[in-house]
């Protein structure tokens, strides 16, 4: 099905995006650590390490939005939600995706204005590094666009599942996590982490 293929493609892209964001954060931490060592030992500095780390954090943040949305890791206020019947819940789930997509549109709209303004003016950072601002802003904006498109794909896929009378599948895709699902996710992470530690400790 077309929407299923779109969702799979979105999931793959989100996975690579979050890996790229993690790589940027690792490089930022490495550059700061190197800068600290050089200052302490040789009294020299790389210059701009903190500025680059700020760009990396902004880019990594927007690149992670789609992954969090697909894995239902975003915060939902569900005190009343859990008391409602299934039809009302799925209606609220769809409304939540639409609202989140609308929010993403606003962010992407104004983000594009920031990006194009920096591009047209040839703006550079007010620092010794003098980095062209359009580059980090463009990468940051790309994450916002991906976030909006992911919300659209989620809505279309959930709607397709509802039309196919698969209410459970739609709720599993866009619904708020249940307490049991939250506990299972945490337990799975804990077990994996413990397994990795045991493997490292095994001679």
Residue pairs with C-beta under 8 A, 6 or more apart in sequence:
1 160
3 153
3 156
3 157
3 160
4 157
4 160
6 153
6 156
6 157
7 153
7 154
7 157
7 173
10 66
10 70
10 149
10 150
10 153
10 154
11 70
13 66
13 146
14 66
14 67
14 70
14 146
14 150
15 67
17 63
17 64
17 66
17 67
17 143
17 146
18 63
18 64
18 67
20 60
20 63
21 59
21 60
21 61
21 63
21 64
22 60
24 56
24 59
24 60
25 56
25 57
25 60
27 56
28 49
28 52
28 53
28 56
28 57
29 53
31 46
31 49
31 52
31 53
32 49
32 50
32 53
34 46
34 49
35 45
35 46
35 49
38 44
38 45
38 46
39 45
47 128
47 129
48 127
48 128
48 129
48 131
51 125
51 127
51 129
51 131
52 129
52 131
55 131
55 136
55 140
58 136
58 140
59 136
59 139
59 140
59 143
61 143
62 140
62 141
62 142
62 143
62 144
62 146
62 147
63 142
63 143
63 146
64 143
65 104
65 143
65 144
65 146
65 147
65 150
66 143
66 146
66 147
66 149
66 150
67 73
68 74
69 100
69 147
69 150
69 151
69 154
70 150
70 154
72 174
72 175
72 176
72 177
74 100
76 96
76 176
76 177
78 176
81 89
81 92
81 176
82 176
82 178
84 92
86 167
86 171
89 171
89 175
90 162
90 167
90 170
90 171
90 175
93 158
93 170
93 171
93 174
93 175
93 176
94 155
94 158
94 159
94 174
96 174
97 151
97 154
97 155
97 158
97 174
98 155
100 151
101 148
101 151
101 152
101 155
104 144
104 147
104 148
104 151
105 148
107 144
107 147
108 141
108 144
108 145
108 147
108 148
111 137
111 140
111 141
111 144
112 141
114 137
114 141
115 134
115 137
115 138
115 140
115 141
117 123
118 132
118 133
118 134
118 137
119 134
119 138
122 132
123 132
123 133
123 134
124 130
124 131
124 132
124 133
125 131
125 133
154 173
154 174
155 174
157 173
158 170
158 173
158 174
159 170
161 167
161 169
161 170
161 173
162 170
177 185
